[in-house]
């Protein structure tokens, strides 16, 4: 499930634990991120928060953007890429000029609603993430650190970049006019182009089936 709200969009899954939707961690915008006409894109890491850890590093971001075709144009108007504290229902979000990638839960395995897992089945298979249907209707995804990182870069990062591209190609460059559908198509298109180079550069050893 991807939610669009006024001012920002996010790549999210409505996670449920013990029958309750988990609350989001609070986050604070830094005014430095929103300075216009920055000469260079700021890549910043904030503390992951209790129960979370950053799988993606600043160095990973730097390597990954070198793989993206036409990055100079796609990143026009982008001020910062920020690794922010974890937030249970979401993996990333876009605020005009800033892409945010949320920290991952310390427990790498993720329980997703079936619909969310089905929407991402192609990438899960490509990343060799084993899955298991649970009795409560959710799908357990047995992520390793390497394929969790790949998911954050190849899916979450590209999805939020899609929102940024959407905003920058509207008439006044002020809002994401085409929403989640545009961001998802953008992510799928670029993931397909980037994946072979990603494997060569990051050399991931994706997870095997759990015993």
C-alpha angles and dihedrals in degrees: 000000000000118000128204119201130171109283100014146026129212141199102235149158120203097235118199126199123183089351095304130105107237120241121246121247114246119252133194126212115231111218090218089069092058100053108125125230096024112179092222135021112255116227110196135176121208125189110284096227131236113315094017139087135191111251092177118062132200088253090054090054091050092051093044098053089055087064095054114099115233092008093159091062097037092051095049108131093015112133103177149000110211130192100212136186117287121268119193101223098042142050100193145344142199128232116179106283096004134082117202125201114192123222116257124244114265087240100071096203114092131203109212132184109258093246092054091048091048091051089055100037095113093055093042089055093046090051090044094236108168114224136196131196111235128211092245092061096259127118120233113218113202099212122183120205091259098051091040087057090048090051092051093050103035096039114017098036093045092046092054090044086055090057089050091050090048091054095046093051096051119099098265099018092235107113143026097252099176097045132192097344092059093046092049094049089048092051093048093049095049095040089058091051096044103040099085091050091044090058092050095048102038097031094206123195101211122212124273124222112289116253 
